[in-house]
Amino acid sequence: MTICIIPARAGSTRIKNKNIKILNGEPLIGHVIKIAKSSQLFDRIVVSTDGERIAEIAKEYGAEVPFFRNKKLSDNSTASYKVIVDCIKKIKSEKTSYHFCIYPTAIFIDKNDLKKAYNKILKLKYNFLCPVQKFTSNPLRSFKIKKGSIYYNWPKYQMTASQDLEDFYHDTGSFYIYKTRALLKLRDHKILPPKSTFYILKKFTIDINTPEDLKIAKKNFKNLRKN
């Protein structure tokens, strides 16, 4: 068993009160806590927040909020790993082998993906696992815009067929798994520890950061419910 930490600060800038926006009658963080509980992976589900309303909702859904996060760790430039390390030290769980970080808007994660990802990192005995998805459009064929004109970022690939380009993957912004010992050694200049692995998410997911992201999430959530 392991511990799930959900970092949920109150001061979201692009979407006010993002983490407790209502979707299908429940706050986003409520959906995530329910998914985490349904996986039956966790000894504890702990929410790190600086917001009283977030704390109230988290407790209503069965998570722990044993402390309020320091404001110094609650701005939009604070690295997530620092919040997780702070929580580990506050709840004194340094001896727990692995910790999950699940984001409070990761409403499309599946309990089975959480289990499979955890089994993978345990089997490999790695220090870090990141869920990824393949870019739908290859970044090697991307443009930059300068003074009203477009330019290839990598001109040498402009005539290369897309099927001949190397695949690239992006972080889904949904969850991470850390080996605790390696996490506690992380520093800003190297936040990807040695022996880092991946888990490919095949289902729809979206990192909710903008009002448009939220609209897409609501639409897809309803469609998934219908199916």
VMD Tcl script that draws the C-alpha trace (Angstrom):
set ca {
  {0.00 0.00 0.00}
  {1.05 3.58 -0.54}
  {-0.07 7.19 0.05}
  {-1.87 9.52 -2.34}
  {-1.20 13.25 -2.07}
  {-3.49 15.66 -3.93}
  {-2.02 19.19 -4.25}
  {-4.93 21.64 -4.48}
  {-4.11 25.28 -3.96}
  {-6.87 27.87 -3.73}
  {-5.33 30.62 -5.84}
  {-5.78 29.30 -9.37}
  {-5.41 32.22 -11.78}
  {-6.86 31.29 -15.19}
  {-9.95 29.56 -13.72}
  {-11.10 30.93 -10.38}
  {-11.66 28.17 -7.81}
  {-10.67 25.64 -10.49}
  {-10.25 22.67 -8.19}
  {-13.79 22.86 -6.86}
  {-15.62 23.72 -10.08}
  {-18.78 21.66 -10.36}
  {-18.97 18.98 -13.05}
  {-21.94 16.65 -13.22}
  {-23.09 17.78 -9.79}
  {-19.79 17.28 -7.98}
  {-16.59 19.32 -7.53}
  {-13.59 18.26 -9.63}
  {-11.55 17.33 -6.59}
  {-14.46 15.24 -5.33}
  {-14.40 13.14 -8.51}
  {-10.65 12.62 -8.11}
  {-10.88 11.58 -4.46}
  {-13.58 9.06 -5.38}
  {-11.36 7.57 -8.10}
  {-8.41 7.35 -5.73}
  {-10.55 5.63 -3.10}
  {-12.00 3.19 -5.65}
  {-8.52 1.99 -6.61}
  {-8.00 0.62 -3.08}
  {-4.29 1.36 -3.46}
  {-3.90 3.90 -0.71}
  {-3.46 3.74 3.04}
  {-4.13 7.46 3.10}
  {-5.45 10.11 0.70}
  {-4.10 13.48 1.81}
  {-4.98 16.86 0.32}
  {-2.40 19.64 0.57}
  {-4.22 22.96 0.31}
  {-4.20 26.54 1.52}
  {-7.95 26.93 1.01}
  {-10.59 26.38 3.68}
  {-13.38 25.55 1.20}
  {-11.18 23.03 -0.60}
  {-10.35 21.46 2.75}
  {-14.04 21.18 3.68}
  {-14.92 19.51 0.38}
  {-11.94 17.16 0.54}
  {-12.99 15.97 3.98}
  {-16.58 15.52 2.83}
  {-15.31 13.09 0.19}
  {-13.19 11.15 2.65}
  {-9.72 12.63 2.23}
  {-7.49 13.90 5.03}
  {-6.46 17.53 5.39}
  {-4.13 17.37 8.39}
  {-2.62 20.84 7.85}
  {-2.92 23.99 5.75}
  {-0.17 24.55 3.22}
  {2.15 27.50 3.73}
  {1.40 30.42 1.41}
  {5.03 30.35 0.26}
  {4.28 26.98 -1.37}
  {0.95 28.08 -2.83}
  {1.86 30.30 -5.78}
  {1.74 29.25 -9.42}
  {5.53 29.02 -9.72}
  {6.05 26.45 -6.98}
  {7.15 23.08 -8.34}
  {4.77 20.24 -7.51}
  {7.51 18.06 -6.07}
  {8.18 20.69 -3.39}
  {4.53 20.55 -2.32}
  {4.66 16.75 -2.16}
  {7.91 16.78 -0.16}
  {6.42 19.34 2.23}
  {3.38 17.12 2.74}
  {5.49 14.01 3.30}
  {7.46 15.78 6.00}
  {4.32 17.22 7.60}
  {2.58 13.83 7.81}
  {5.87 12.04 8.61}
  {5.53 9.45 5.86}
  {9.19 9.40 4.83}
  {9.36 5.65 5.45}
  {6.51 4.88 3.03}
  {8.22 3.44 -0.05}
  {6.14 5.19 -2.73}
  {3.89 8.23 -2.94}
  {1.38 9.14 -5.64}
  {0.75 12.73 -6.63}
  {-2.70 12.98 -8.24}
  {-3.86 16.35 -9.50}
  {-7.28 17.58 -8.31}
  {-8.57 18.09 -11.86}
  {-7.49 14.66 -13.19}
  {-11.10 13.51 -13.51}
  {-10.45 11.17 -16.44}
  {-7.94 8.88 -14.74}
  {-9.06 5.31 -14.28}
  {-8.51 3.21 -11.18}
  {-7.14 0.40 -13.35}
  {-4.53 2.72 -14.87}
  {-3.46 3.71 -11.35}
  {-3.06 0.04 -10.46}
  {-1.19 -0.88 -13.65}
  {1.14 2.10 -13.33}
  {1.89 1.21 -9.71}
  {2.55 -2.41 -10.61}
  {4.95 -1.28 -13.34}
  {7.08 0.93 -11.10}
  {7.16 -1.77 -8.42}
  {8.24 -4.40 -10.93}
  {10.98 -2.20 -12.41}
  {12.03 -0.82 -9.01}
  {12.30 2.63 -10.59}
  {12.32 6.03 -8.91}
  {9.62 7.83 -10.88}
  {6.73 7.10 -13.22}
  {4.99 9.65 -15.45}
  {1.80 8.92 -17.45}
  {2.27 10.04 -21.05}
  {0.41 10.28 -24.34}
  {1.76 10.59 -27.87}
  {1.53 14.00 -29.53}
  {-1.26 13.91 -32.11}
  {0.78 16.32 -34.29}
  {4.53 15.76 -34.32}
  {6.39 18.73 -32.78}
  {9.24 18.26 -35.29}
  {6.89 19.74 -37.90}
  {5.87 22.67 -35.70}
  {6.05 26.37 -36.55}
  {7.13 29.46 -34.66}
  {5.55 32.84 -35.35}
  {7.74 35.92 -35.64}
  {6.65 39.37 -36.83}
  {3.59 38.04 -38.61}
  {5.39 35.22 -40.42}
  {5.72 31.51 -39.75}
  {8.93 29.50 -39.70}
  {9.66 25.83 -39.12}
  {11.25 25.18 -35.76}
  {13.21 22.35 -37.37}
  {13.47 23.10 -41.12}
  {15.31 19.85 -41.91}
  {12.09 17.92 -41.21}
  {9.80 20.02 -43.43}
  {9.78 17.43 -46.22}
  {9.82 14.34 -43.99}
  {6.64 12.27 -44.06}
  {4.92 12.27 -40.68}
  {5.05 8.46 -40.48}
  {8.84 8.61 -40.78}
  {9.30 10.97 -37.85}
  {10.23 9.75 -34.39}
  {7.30 9.62 -31.96}
  {7.21 12.15 -29.15}
  {5.22 11.97 -25.92}
  {3.93 14.55 -23.46}
  {3.16 14.56 -19.76}
  {-0.59 14.17 -19.25}
  {-0.64 16.30 -16.10}
  {-2.76 13.72 -14.30}
  {-0.63 11.86 -11.76}
  {2.92 10.82 -10.87}
  {4.42 8.05 -8.77}
  {7.60 8.69 -6.81}
  {9.88 6.39 -4.89}
  {10.02 8.40 -1.68}
  {13.76 8.11 -1.13}
  {14.49 9.54 -4.60}
  {11.83 12.25 -4.28}
  {13.36 13.61 -1.11}
  {16.65 14.10 -2.96}
  {15.20 16.13 -5.87}
  {16.46 19.64 -6.62}
  {15.15 22.30 -9.01}
  {17.93 21.77 -11.55}
  {17.10 18.08 -11.88}
  {13.47 17.20 -11.17}
  {13.51 14.04 -13.31}
  {15.35 11.49 -11.18}
  {17.52 8.69 -12.57}
  {15.56 5.55 -13.46}
  {12.39 7.32 -14.55}
  {9.78 5.40 -16.53}
  {6.42 5.96 -18.19}
  {2.89 4.64 -18.44}
  {1.00 5.26 -21.68}
  {-2.53 6.49 -21.09}
  {-4.78 5.37 -23.93}
  {-8.02 6.93 -22.77}
  {-9.03 10.57 -23.17}
  {-7.50 12.93 -20.66}
  {-6.95 16.68 -20.46}
  {-4.87 18.91 -18.22}
  {-7.46 21.52 -17.17}
  {-5.81 24.95 -17.08}
  {-8.04 27.30 -19.07}
  {-11.80 27.93 -19.40}
  {-11.64 26.24 -22.81}
  {-10.04 23.15 -21.24}
  {-12.87 23.05 -18.72}
  {-15.49 23.21 -21.49}
  {-13.79 20.33 -23.31}
  {-13.62 18.33 -20.08}
  {-17.33 18.85 -19.35}
  {-18.30 17.82 -22.88}
  {-16.15 14.69 -22.84}
  {-17.25 13.74 -19.34}
  {-20.88 13.80 -20.43}
  {-20.08 11.74 -23.53}
  {-18.21 9.16 -21.50}
  {-21.12 8.91 -19.07}
  {-23.49 8.22 -21.99}
  {-21.26 5.41 -23.24}
}
mol new
graphics top color blue
foreach p $ca { graphics top sphere $p radius 0.5 }
foreach p [lrange $ca 0 end-1] q [lrange $ca 1 end] { graphics top cylinder $p $q radius 0.2 }
display resetview
